[in-house]
Amino acid sequence: MENVRELFQIMTRRFGFLNKNCCSAGGCDISLVQSHILYEIDRQHQPSIQQVAEALGTEITTFSRQIQSLIKMNLVKKTPDPDDRRVYVLSLTTEGKYVATTIDQQMNAYLAEVFSHMNDFEKETVIRSIKLLNEAMSKSSLCCSTPIG
């Protein structure tokens, strides 16, 4: 029987190396956490700080520090919500959009290169399996409920 945990450890480590190596864009070195934040802000339309923190499962205090560093790097803007001045919404600056797009292109190029070592059937099988796994994890009472960081 295969050691399933070991398979996940190896995959996670390899994906971690990929993320560590990819995240430099526009002369900025972007941490893995920061790249995830940029991705979520880009994916959602003007999300609140709370929405992005929840999407990433990050404690709000840790998250606020990350946002501050992204604001200092001129990648993210924080503006009061016109409907509720107590809530702040996040958006990418032009530079932030460029960095997010560059990282996205680098990640997609890497994944395309990885998948180039598989035939179409193998690639579709892996993608379908990842979707199934993500779905099962979202239903698990042990996964995805504890904030990380």
DSSP file (Angstrom, degrees, kcal/mol; ACC not computed):
  #  RESIDUE AA STRUCTURE BP1 BP2  ACC     N-H-->O    O-->H-N    N-H-->O    O-->H-N    TCO  KAPPA ALPHA  PHI   PSI    X-CA   Y-CA   Z-CA
    1    1 A M              0   0    0      0, 0.0     2,-0.1     0, 0.0     0, 0.0   0.000 360.0 360.0 360.0 137.0    0.0    0.0    0.0
    2    2 A E        -     0   0    0      1,-0.1     2,-1.2     2,-0.0     3,-0.1  -0.414 360.0-116.4 -74.2 148.0    1.3    3.4   -0.9
    3    3 A N     >  -     0   0    0      1,-0.2     4,-1.8    -2,-0.1    -1,-0.1  -0.738  31.5-171.9 -84.5  98.5    2.0    6.0    1.8
    4    4 A V  H  > S+     0   0    0     -2,-1.2     4,-2.1     1,-0.2     5,-0.2   0.881  81.5  54.6 -63.3 -40.8   -0.6    8.6    0.8
    5    5 A R  H  > S+     0   0    0      1,-0.2     4,-2.6     2,-0.2    -1,-0.2   0.916 106.8  51.8 -60.5 -41.1    0.7   11.2    3.3
    6    6 A E  H  > S+     0   0    0      1,-0.2     4,-2.6     2,-0.2    -1,-0.2   0.901 106.7  53.6 -62.0 -40.3    4.2   10.9    1.8
    7    7 A L  H  X S+     0   0    0     -4,-1.8     4,-2.3     1,-0.2    -1,-0.2   0.912 111.9  45.1 -59.2 -42.7    2.7   11.5   -1.7
    8    8 A F  H  X S+     0   0    0     -4,-2.1     4,-2.9     2,-0.2     5,-0.2   0.882 110.6  53.8 -69.2 -37.9    1.1   14.7   -0.4
    9    9 A Q  H  X S+     0   0    0     -4,-2.6     4,-2.5     2,-0.2    -2,-0.2   0.940 111.4  45.4 -60.2 -46.8    4.2   15.8    1.4
   10   10 A I  H  X S+     0   0    0     -4,-2.6     4,-2.6     2,-0.2     5,-0.2   0.931 115.0  46.9 -63.6 -46.5    6.3   15.4   -1.8
   11   11 A M  H  X S+     0   0    0     -4,-2.3     4,-2.6    -5,-0.2     5,-0.2   0.924 113.5  48.6 -62.3 -44.1    3.7   17.2   -4.0
   12   12 A T  H  X S+     0   0    0     -4,-2.9     4,-2.5     2,-0.2    -1,-0.2   0.910 112.0  49.3 -62.2 -43.4    3.3   20.0   -1.4
   13   13 A R  H  X S+     0   0    0     -4,-2.5     4,-2.3    -5,-0.2    -1,-0.2   0.925 112.5  47.1 -62.5 -45.4    7.1   20.5   -1.2
   14   14 A R  H  X S+     0   0    0     -4,-2.6     4,-2.0     1,-0.2    -2,-0.2   0.900 113.8  47.5 -64.6 -40.2    7.5   20.6   -5.0
   15   15 A F  H  X S+     0   0    0     -4,-2.6     4,-2.5    -5,-0.2    -1,-0.2   0.874 109.9  54.3 -68.4 -35.1    4.6   23.0   -5.3
   16   16 A G  H  X S+     0   0    0     -4,-2.5     4,-2.5     2,-0.2    -2,-0.2   0.901 107.6  49.5 -62.6 -42.5    6.2   25.1   -2.5
   17   17 A F  H  X S+     0   0    0     -4,-2.3     4,-2.4     2,-0.2    -2,-0.2   0.911 110.0  52.1 -62.1 -41.8    9.5   25.3   -4.4
   18   18 A L  H  X S+     0   0    0     -4,-2.0     4,-1.7     1,-0.2    -2,-0.2   0.946 111.4  45.7 -58.5 -50.1    7.6   26.4   -7.4
   19   19 A N  H  X S+     0   0    0     -4,-2.5     4,-1.3     1,-0.2    -2,-0.2   0.894 112.3  51.4 -62.3 -40.7    5.9   29.1   -5.6
   20   20 A K  H  < S+     0   0    0     -4,-2.5    -1,-0.2     1,-0.2    -2,-0.2   0.897 115.0  42.5 -62.9 -40.9    9.1   30.3   -3.9
   21   21 A N  H  < S+     0   0    0     -4,-2.4    -1,-0.2     1,-0.2    -2,-0.2   0.719 113.3  51.2 -79.8 -21.7   10.9   30.5   -7.2
   22   22 A C  H  < S+     0   0    0     -4,-1.7     2,-2.4    -5,-0.2    -1,-0.2   0.776  81.1  91.2 -89.3 -24.3    8.2   32.1   -9.3
   23   23 A C     <  +     0   0    0     -4,-1.3     7,-3.1    -5,-0.2     2,-0.4  -0.292  53.8 103.8 -87.2  62.3    7.2   35.1   -7.2
   24   24 A S  E     +A   29   0A   0     -2,-2.4     2,-0.3     5,-0.2     5,-0.2  -0.977  40.2 153.0-133.0 122.0    9.4   37.9   -8.5
   25   25 A A  E >   +A   28   0A   0      3,-1.9     3,-2.1    -2,-0.4    74,-0.1  -0.994  59.2   6.0-152.1 140.1    7.7   40.4  -10.8
   26   26 A G  T 3  S-     0   0    0     -2,-0.3     3,-0.1     1,-0.3    -1,-0.1   0.821 128.9 -57.6  58.7  32.1    8.3   44.0  -11.7
   27   27 A G  T 3  S+     0   0    0      1,-0.3     2,-0.4    -3,-0.0    -1,-0.3   0.515 113.7 118.6  77.6   4.1   11.4   44.1   -9.6
   28   28 A C  E <   -A   25   0A   0     -3,-2.1    -3,-1.9     2,-0.0     2,-0.6  -0.840  59.6-141.7-103.9 139.4    9.5   43.0   -6.4
   29   29 A D  E     -A   24   0A   0     -2,-0.4     2,-0.5    -5,-0.2    -5,-0.2  -0.904  24.4-161.9 -94.9 122.7   10.1   39.9   -4.5
   30   30 A I        -     0   0    0     -7,-3.1    -7,-0.1    -2,-0.6     2,-0.0  -0.897  10.8-132.7-110.6 129.7    6.7   38.6   -3.4
   31   31 A S     >  -     0   0    0     -2,-0.5     4,-2.4     1,-0.1     5,-0.2  -0.315  28.3-108.1 -73.1 164.0    6.3   36.0   -0.6
   32   32 A L  H  > S+     0   0    0      1,-0.2     4,-1.9     2,-0.2     5,-0.1   0.919 121.3  49.2 -57.9 -46.0    4.1   33.0   -1.1
   33   33 A V  H  > S+     0   0    0      1,-0.2     4,-2.2     2,-0.2    -1,-0.2   0.919 110.7  50.7 -61.1 -44.5    1.4   34.5    1.2
   34   34 A Q  H  > S+     0   0    0      1,-0.2     4,-2.6     2,-0.2    -1,-0.2   0.877 107.3  53.2 -63.1 -37.3    1.5   37.8   -0.6
   35   35 A S  H  X S+     0   0    0     -4,-2.4     4,-2.1     1,-0.2    -1,-0.2   0.884 108.9  50.1 -65.8 -36.3    1.1   36.1   -4.0
   36   36 A H  H  X S+     0   0    0     -4,-1.9     4,-2.3     2,-0.2    -2,-0.2   0.893 110.5  50.0 -66.1 -39.3   -2.0   34.3   -2.6
   37   37 A I  H  X S+     0   0    0     -4,-2.2     4,-2.6     2,-0.2     5,-0.2   0.937 110.8  48.3 -64.5 -46.9   -3.4   37.6   -1.3
   38   38 A L  H  X S+     0   0    0     -4,-2.6     4,-2.3     1,-0.2    -1,-0.2   0.909 111.1  52.1 -59.2 -42.0   -2.9   39.3   -4.7
   39   39 A Y  H  X S+     0   0    0     -4,-2.1     4,-2.2    -5,-0.2    -1,-0.2   0.927 111.4  45.7 -60.5 -46.4   -4.5   36.4   -6.4
   40   40 A E  H  X S+     0   0    0     -4,-2.3     4,-2.6     2,-0.2    -2,-0.2   0.895 112.3  49.7 -67.2 -40.4   -7.6   36.6   -4.2
   41   41 A I  H  < S+     0   0    0     -4,-2.6     5,-0.4     1,-0.2    -1,-0.2   0.908 114.1  47.0 -64.0 -39.5   -8.0   40.4   -4.5
   42   42 A D  H  < S+     0   0    0     -4,-2.3    -2,-0.2    -5,-0.2    -1,-0.2   0.876 113.8  48.0 -67.2 -37.9   -7.7   40.0   -8.3
   43   43 A R  H  < S+     0   0    0     -4,-2.2     2,-0.2    -5,-0.2    -2,-0.2   0.885 109.4  55.7 -73.1 -41.1  -10.2   37.1   -8.3
   44   44 A Q  S  < S-     0   0    0     -4,-2.6     2,-0.8    -5,-0.1     8,-0.0  -0.599  92.5-113.9 -91.0 155.1  -12.9   38.8   -6.2
   45   45 A H  S    S-     0   0    0      1,-0.2    -3,-0.1    -2,-0.2    46,-0.1  -0.808  84.3 -34.6 -94.7 110.0  -14.3   42.2   -7.1
   46   46 A Q  S    S-     0   0    0     -2,-0.8    -1,-0.2    -5,-0.4    45,-0.2   0.924  85.5-166.5  43.7  61.9  -13.2   44.8   -4.5
   47   47 A P        -     0   0    0      0, 0.0    43,-3.4     0, 0.0     2,-0.1  -0.318  19.5-110.7 -72.9 158.8  -13.4   42.3   -1.5
   48   48 A S  B  >  -B   89   0B   0     41,-0.3     4,-1.9     1,-0.1    41,-0.2  -0.448  29.9-108.9 -79.5 162.9  -13.3   43.5    2.1
   49   49 A I  H  > S+     0   0    0     39,-1.7     4,-2.4     1,-0.2     5,-0.2   0.918 121.9  53.1 -56.0 -43.4  -10.2   42.7    4.2
   50   50 A Q  H  > S+     0   0    0     38,-0.2     4,-2.6     1,-0.2    -1,-0.2   0.896 105.4  53.1 -60.6 -43.3  -12.4   40.2    6.1
   51   51 A Q  H  > S+     0   0    0      2,-0.2     4,-2.3     1,-0.2    -1,-0.2   0.903 112.3  43.7 -61.5 -42.7  -13.4   38.4    2.9
   52   52 A V  H  X S+     0   0    0     -4,-1.9     4,-1.8     2,-0.2    -1,-0.2   0.911 112.9  51.7 -71.3 -41.3   -9.9   37.9    1.7
   53   53 A A  H  X>S+     0   0    0     -4,-2.4     5,-2.6    -5,-0.2     4,-0.6   0.923 113.0  46.0 -59.3 -44.0   -8.6   36.8    5.1
   54   54 A E  H ><5S+     0   0    0     -4,-2.6     3,-0.8     1,-0.2    -2,-0.2   0.905 108.7  54.8 -65.2 -42.5  -11.5   34.3    5.3
   55   55 A A  H 3<5S+     0   0    0     -4,-2.3    -1,-0.2     1,-0.3    -2,-0.2   0.844 115.9  39.3 -60.0 -33.2  -10.8   33.0    1.8
   56   56 A L  H 3<5S-     0   0    0     -4,-1.8    -1,-0.3    -5,-0.1    92,-0.2   0.483 108.3-124.6 -95.4  -4.2   -7.2   32.3    2.7
   57   57 A G  T <<5 +     0   0    0     -3,-0.8    91,-6.3    -4,-0.6     2,-0.4   0.886  59.5 149.1  63.1  39.5   -8.0   31.1    6.2
   58   58 A T  B   < -d  148   0C   0     -5,-2.6    -1,-0.2    89,-0.3    91,-0.2  -0.854  54.7-107.6-110.7 140.5   -5.7   33.6    7.8
   59   59 A E     >  -     0   0    0     89,-0.7     4,-2.5    -2,-0.4     5,-0.2  -0.366  31.9-124.1 -58.5 141.8   -6.0   35.3   11.2
   60   60 A I  H  > S+     0   0    0      1,-0.2     4,-2.6     2,-0.2     5,-0.1   0.840 107.9  52.8 -63.8 -35.0   -7.0   39.0   10.7
   61   61 A T  H  > S+     0   0    0      2,-0.2     4,-1.5     1,-0.2    -1,-0.2   0.936 112.7  43.4 -67.7 -45.3   -4.0   40.4   12.6
   62   62 A T  H  > S+     0   0    0      1,-0.2     4,-1.7     2,-0.2    -2,-0.2   0.917 115.3  51.2 -61.4 -43.2   -1.5   38.4   10.6
   63   63 A F  H  X S+     0   0    0     -4,-2.5     4,-2.5     1,-0.2    -2,-0.2   0.900 104.2  56.2 -63.0 -42.9   -3.4   39.3    7.5
   64   64 A S  H  X S+     0   0    0     -4,-2.6     4,-2.4     1,-0.2    -1,-0.2   0.878 105.9  51.6 -59.0 -39.4   -3.5   43.1    8.3
   65   65 A R  H  X S+     0   0    0     -4,-1.5     4,-2.0     2,-0.2    -1,-0.2   0.904 109.8  49.5 -63.8 -41.2    0.3   43.1    8.5
   66   66 A Q  H  X S+     0   0    0     -4,-1.7     4,-2.0     2,-0.2    -2,-0.2   0.913 110.7  50.1 -63.5 -42.3    0.6   41.4    5.1
   67   67 A I  H  X S+     0   0    0     -4,-2.5     4,-2.3     1,-0.2    -2,-0.2   0.921 107.9  53.8 -62.6 -43.6   -1.8   44.0    3.6
   68   68 A Q  H  X S+     0   0    0     -4,-2.4     4,-2.4     1,-0.2    -1,-0.2   0.903 108.8  48.6 -58.0 -42.1    0.2   46.9    5.1
   69   69 A S  H  X S+     0   0    0     -4,-2.0     4,-1.6     1,-0.2    -1,-0.2   0.879 111.2  50.0 -68.2 -35.6    3.4   45.6    3.4
   70   70 A L  H  <>S+     0   0    0     -4,-2.0     5,-2.8     2,-0.2     6,-1.1   0.833 110.1  50.9 -69.7 -31.7    1.6   45.2    0.1
   71   71 A I  H ><5S+     0   0    0     -4,-2.3     3,-1.6     4,-0.2    -2,-0.2   0.916 109.2  50.8 -68.4 -43.9    0.3   48.8    0.4
   72   72 A K  H 3<5S+     0   0    0     -4,-2.4    -2,-0.2     1,-0.3    -1,-0.2   0.838 107.6  53.3 -61.8 -33.1    3.8   50.0    1.1
   73   73 A M  T 3<5S-     0   0    0     -4,-1.6    -1,-0.3    -5,-0.2    -2,-0.2   0.453 115.4-121.1 -80.0   0.3    5.0   48.2   -2.0
   74   74 A N  T < 5S+     0   0    0     -3,-1.6    22,-0.4     2,-0.2    21,-0.3   0.841  84.0 112.6  61.8  37.3    2.3   50.1   -3.9
   75   75 A L  S   <S+     0   0    0     -5,-2.8    18,-1.9     1,-0.2     2,-0.4   0.663  71.5  40.3-105.8 -24.7    0.6   46.8   -5.0
   76   76 A V  E     -C   92   0B   0     -6,-1.1     2,-0.4    16,-0.3    16,-0.2  -0.960  62.8-153.9-130.5 143.6   -2.7   47.1   -3.1
   77   77 A K  E     -C   91   0B   0     14,-3.3    14,-2.0    -2,-0.4     2,-0.5  -0.931   6.3-158.7-112.9 141.5   -5.1   50.0   -2.3
   78   78 A K  E     +C   90   0B   0     -2,-0.4    12,-0.2    12,-0.2   -30,-0.0  -0.980  19.4 171.1-120.0 119.2   -7.3   50.0    0.8
   79   79 A T  E     -C   89   0B   0     10,-2.5    10,-3.3    -2,-0.5     2,-0.0  -0.967  37.8-101.5-130.8 146.6  -10.3   52.2    0.6
   80   80 A P  E     -C   88   0B   0      0, 0.0     8,-0.3     0, 0.0     5,-0.2  -0.372  42.6-109.0 -63.4 141.2  -13.4   52.7    2.9
   81   81 A D  E >   -C   84   0B   0      6,-3.2     3,-0.5     3,-0.7     6,-0.2  -0.564  21.0-138.7 -68.9 126.8  -16.5   51.0    1.6
   82   82 A P  T 3  S+     0   0    0      0, 0.0     3,-0.2     0, 0.0    -1,-0.2   0.806 103.0  47.7 -59.9 -28.1  -18.9   53.7    0.5
   83   83 A D  T 3  S+     0   0    0      1,-0.3     2,-0.3     2,-0.0    -2,-0.0   0.748 127.2  21.4 -83.9 -24.5  -21.9   51.8    2.0
   84   84 A D  E X   - C   0  81B   0     -3,-0.5     3,-2.1     3,-0.2    -3,-0.7  -0.813  63.5-162.9-148.7 101.3  -20.2   51.1    5.4
   85   85 A R  E 3  S+     0   0B   0     -2,-0.3    -1,-0.1     1,-0.3    -2,-0.0   0.630  89.5  64.6 -63.4 -14.5  -17.2   53.4    6.4
   86   86 A R  E 3  S+     0   0B   0     -6,-0.1     2,-0.4    -5,-0.0    -1,-0.3   0.689  93.6  73.7 -80.1 -17.6  -16.1   50.8    9.0
   87   87 A V  E <  S-     0   0B   0     -3,-2.1    -6,-3.2    -6,-0.2     2,-0.4  -0.799  70.2-152.8-100.9 136.3  -15.3   48.3    6.3
   88   88 A Y  E     - C   0  80B   0     -2,-0.4   -39,-1.7    -8,-0.3     2,-0.3  -0.907   6.3-152.0-107.9 135.3  -12.3   48.6    4.0
   89   89 A V  E     -BC  48  79B   0    -10,-3.3   -10,-2.5    -2,-0.4     2,-0.4  -0.781  10.5-139.6-103.1 151.5  -12.3   47.2    0.5
   90   90 A L  E     + C   0  78B   0    -43,-3.4     2,-0.3    -2,-0.3   -12,-0.2  -0.850  23.7 167.6-111.5 144.0   -9.1   46.0   -1.3
   91   91 A S  E     - C   0  77B   0    -14,-2.0   -14,-3.3    -2,-0.4     2,-0.3  -0.976  35.0-107.0-147.0 159.5   -8.1   46.5   -4.9
   92   92 A L  E     - C   0  76B   0     -2,-0.3   -16,-0.3   -16,-0.2   -17,-0.1  -0.674  27.8-133.5 -87.0 140.8   -4.9   46.1   -6.9
   93   93 A T     >  -     0   0    0    -18,-1.9     4,-2.7    -2,-0.3     5,-0.2  -0.273  38.5 -95.0 -74.6 176.0   -3.0   49.1   -8.1
   94   94 A T  H  > S+     0   0    0      1,-0.2     4,-2.0     2,-0.2     5,-0.1   0.926 132.1  46.7 -59.2 -43.5   -1.9   49.2  -11.7
   95   95 A E  H  > S+     0   0    0    -21,-0.3     4,-2.6     2,-0.2    -1,-0.2   0.892 110.9  52.1 -65.0 -39.9    1.5   47.8  -10.5
   96   96 A G  H  > S+     0   0    0    -22,-0.4     4,-2.7     2,-0.2    -2,-0.2   0.889 108.7  50.3 -63.1 -40.1   -0.3   45.2   -8.3
   97   97 A K  H  X S+     0   0    0     -4,-2.7     4,-2.5     2,-0.2    -1,-0.2   0.901 110.6  50.1 -64.0 -41.3   -2.3   44.1  -11.3
   98   98 A Y  H  X S+     0   0    0     -4,-2.0     4,-2.6    -5,-0.2    -2,-0.2   0.931 112.7  46.0 -62.3 -46.6    0.9   43.7  -13.3
   99   99 A V  H  X S+     0   0    0     -4,-2.6     4,-2.6     2,-0.2     5,-0.2   0.928 113.7  48.6 -63.5 -45.7    2.6   41.7  -10.6
  100  100 A A  H  X S+     0   0    0     -4,-2.7     4,-2.3     1,-0.2    -2,-0.2   0.910 113.7  47.0 -61.0 -43.0   -0.5   39.4  -10.1
  101  101 A T  H  X S+     0   0    0     -4,-2.5     4,-2.5     2,-0.2    -1,-0.2   0.903 111.8  50.6 -66.0 -41.8   -0.8   38.9  -13.9
  102  102 A T  H  X S+     0   0    0     -4,-2.6     4,-2.4     2,-0.2    -2,-0.2   0.924 112.1  46.4 -62.4 -45.7    3.0   38.1  -14.2
  103  103 A I  H  X S+     0   0    0     -4,-2.6     4,-2.8     2,-0.2     5,-0.2   0.914 111.9  52.2 -62.8 -42.5    2.9   35.6  -11.3
  104  104 A D  H  X S+     0   0    0     -4,-2.3     4,-2.6    -5,-0.2    -2,-0.2   0.917 110.6  47.4 -59.4 -44.8   -0.2   34.0  -12.9
  105  105 A Q  H  X S+     0   0    0     -4,-2.5     4,-2.4     2,-0.2    -1,-0.2   0.900 112.1  50.1 -63.8 -41.5    1.5   33.7  -16.3
  106  106 A Q  H  X S+     0   0    0     -4,-2.4     4,-2.2     2,-0.2    -2,-0.2   0.918 112.8  46.6 -63.0 -44.1    4.6   32.2  -14.6
  107  107 A M  H  X S+     0   0    0     -4,-2.8     4,-2.8     2,-0.2    -2,-0.2   0.919 113.3  48.5 -64.8 -43.9    2.5   29.6  -12.7
  108  108 A N  H  X S+     0   0    0     -4,-2.6     4,-2.4    -5,-0.2    -1,-0.2   0.877 111.1  50.5 -64.8 -37.4    0.5   28.7  -15.8
  109  109 A A  H  X S+     0   0    0     -4,-2.4     4,-2.1     2,-0.2    -1,-0.2   0.908 111.6  48.6 -65.9 -41.0    3.7   28.3  -17.8
  110  110 A Y  H  X S+     0   0    0     -4,-2.2     4,-2.5     2,-0.2    -2,-0.2   0.947 112.9  46.7 -63.6 -47.3    5.1   26.1  -15.1
  111  111 A L  H  X S+     0   0    0     -4,-2.8     4,-3.0     1,-0.2    -2,-0.2   0.887 110.8  52.6 -63.4 -38.5    2.0   23.9  -14.9
  112  112 A A  H  X S+     0   0    0     -4,-2.4     4,-1.3     2,-0.2    -1,-0.2   0.902 110.1  49.2 -61.9 -39.9    1.8   23.7  -18.7
  113  113 A E  H  < S+     0   0    0     -4,-2.1     4,-0.4     2,-0.2    -2,-0.2   0.915 111.7  48.3 -65.1 -43.1    5.4   22.5  -18.7
  114  114 A V  H >< S+     0   0    0     -4,-2.5     3,-1.5     1,-0.2    -2,-0.2   0.943 112.9  47.7 -60.7 -48.2    4.6   19.9  -16.0
  115  115 A F  H >< S+     0   0    0     -4,-3.0     3,-2.0     1,-0.3    -1,-0.2   0.713  95.0  74.9 -68.4 -19.3    1.6   18.7  -18.0
  116  116 A S  T 3< S+     0   0    0     -4,-1.3    -1,-0.3     1,-0.3    -2,-0.2   0.700  87.6  62.8 -65.9 -16.3    3.6   18.5  -21.2
  117  117 A H  T <  S+     0   0    0     -3,-1.5     2,-0.3    -4,-0.4    -1,-0.3   0.352 101.6  64.5 -87.1   6.0    5.2   15.3  -19.7
  118  118 A M  S <  S-     0   0    0     -3,-2.0     2,-0.1     2,-0.0     0, 0.0  -0.889  83.4-118.9-124.7 155.8    1.7   13.7  -19.7
  119  119 A N     >  -     0   0    0     -2,-0.3     4,-2.6     1,-0.1     5,-0.2  -0.413  42.6 -95.4 -83.1 172.9   -0.7   12.7  -22.5
  120  120 A D  H  > S+     0   0    0      1,-0.2     4,-2.7     2,-0.2     5,-0.2   0.878 124.6  51.7 -58.2 -41.4   -4.1   14.3  -22.7
  121  121 A F  H  > S+     0   0    0      2,-0.2     4,-2.3     1,-0.2    -1,-0.2   0.929 111.5  46.5 -62.7 -45.3   -5.8   11.5  -20.9
  122  122 A E  H  > S+     0   0    0      2,-0.2     4,-2.5     1,-0.2    -2,-0.2   0.921 113.1  50.0 -62.7 -44.2   -3.3   11.6  -18.0
  123  123 A K  H  X S+     0   0    0     -4,-2.6     4,-2.5     1,-0.2    -2,-0.2   0.938 112.6  46.2 -60.0 -48.5   -3.6   15.4  -17.8
  124  124 A E  H  X S+     0   0    0     -4,-2.7     4,-2.6     1,-0.2    -1,-0.2   0.867 111.5  53.1 -63.7 -36.2   -7.5   15.3  -17.7
  125  125 A T  H  X S+     0   0    0     -4,-2.3     4,-2.4    -5,-0.2    -1,-0.2   0.924 110.2  47.0 -63.5 -45.0   -7.3   12.5  -15.1
  126  126 A V  H  X S+     0   0    0     -4,-2.5     4,-2.5     2,-0.2    -2,-0.2   0.936 114.1  46.9 -63.2 -47.0   -5.1   14.6  -12.8
  127  127 A I  H  X S+     0   0    0     -4,-2.5     4,-2.2     1,-0.2    -2,-0.2   0.921 113.2  48.2 -63.0 -44.2   -7.2   17.7  -13.1
  128  128 A R  H  X S+     0   0    0     -4,-2.6     4,-2.3     1,-0.2    -1,-0.2   0.903 112.0  50.8 -62.0 -40.5  -10.4   15.7  -12.5
  129  129 A S  H  X S+     0   0    0     -4,-2.4     4,-2.6     2,-0.2    -2,-0.2   0.892 108.6  50.7 -64.4 -40.7   -8.8   14.1   -9.5
  130  130 A I  H  X S+     0   0    0     -4,-2.5     4,-2.9     2,-0.2    -1,-0.2   0.911 110.1  50.5 -64.7 -41.4   -7.7   17.4   -8.0
  131  131 A K  H  X S+     0   0    0     -4,-2.2     4,-2.3     2,-0.2    -2,-0.2   0.931 111.7  47.9 -60.5 -45.4  -11.3   18.8   -8.5
  132  132 A L  H  X S+     0   0    0     -4,-2.3     4,-2.5     2,-0.2    -2,-0.2   0.916 112.8  48.5 -60.5 -44.2  -12.7   15.7   -6.7
  133  133 A L  H  X S+     0   0    0     -4,-2.6     4,-2.8     2,-0.2    -2,-0.2   0.924 110.8  49.9 -63.5 -45.8  -10.1   16.0   -3.9
  134  134 A N  H  X S+     0   0    0     -4,-2.9     4,-2.0     1,-0.2    -1,-0.2   0.905 112.2  48.9 -59.0 -41.9  -10.9   19.8   -3.4
  135  135 A E  H  X S+     0   0    0     -4,-2.3     4,-0.9     2,-0.2    -2,-0.2   0.928 112.6  46.7 -63.8 -46.4  -14.6   19.0   -3.3
  136  136 A A  H >X S+     0   0    0     -4,-2.5     4,-0.8     1,-0.2     3,-0.5   0.889 111.4  52.2 -64.0 -39.4  -14.1   16.2   -0.7
  137  137 A M  H >< S+     0   0    0     -4,-2.8     3,-0.7     1,-0.2     6,-0.3   0.876 104.5  56.0 -64.9 -36.6  -11.8   18.4    1.4
  138  138 A S  H 3< S+     0   0    0     -4,-2.0    -1,-0.2     1,-0.2    -2,-0.2   0.766 109.2  47.7 -67.3 -23.0  -14.4   21.2    1.4
  139  139 A K  H << S+     0   0    0     -4,-0.9    -1,-0.2    -3,-0.5    -2,-0.2   0.594  89.4 105.2 -90.7 -12.5  -16.9   18.8    2.9
  140  140 A S    <<  -     0   0    0     -4,-0.8    -3,-0.0    -3,-0.7    -4,-0.0  -0.453  63.8-148.1 -72.9 138.4  -14.5   17.5    5.6
  141  141 A S  S    S+     0   0    0      1,-0.2    -1,-0.1    -2,-0.2     4,-0.1   0.693  99.3  51.3 -76.6 -17.9  -15.1   18.6    9.1
  142  142 A L  S    S+     0   0    0      2,-0.1     3,-0.3     3,-0.1     4,-0.3   0.739 103.3  67.5 -89.0 -25.4  -11.4   18.4    9.8
  143  143 A C  S    S+     0   0    0     -6,-0.3     0, 0.0     1,-0.2     0, 0.0  -0.637 100.7   7.2 -99.0 151.9  -10.2   20.5    6.8
  144  144 A C  S    S+     0   0    0     -2,-0.3    -1,-0.2     2,-0.1    -2,-0.1   0.593 100.0  90.2  67.3  14.1  -10.7   24.1    5.9
  145  145 A S        +     0   0    0     -3,-0.3    -1,-0.1     1,-0.1    -2,-0.1   0.679  67.6  76.1-112.3 -23.3  -12.2   25.3    9.2
  146  146 A T  S    S-     0   0    0     -4,-0.3    -2,-0.1     1,-0.0    -1,-0.1  -0.781  84.4-121.2 -92.0 124.6   -9.1   26.3   11.2
  147  147 A P        -     0   0    0      0, 0.0     2,-0.3     0, 0.0   -89,-0.3  -0.343  26.0-138.8 -62.2 143.1   -7.5   29.6   10.2
  148  148 A I  B      d   58   0C   0    -91,-6.3   -89,-0.7   -92,-0.2   -92,-0.0  -0.798 360.0 360.0-102.0 143.8   -3.8   29.2    9.2
  149  149 A G              0   0    0     -2,-0.3    -1,-0.2   -91,-0.2   -91,-0.1   0.452 360.0 360.0  92.7 360.0   -1.1   31.7   10.1
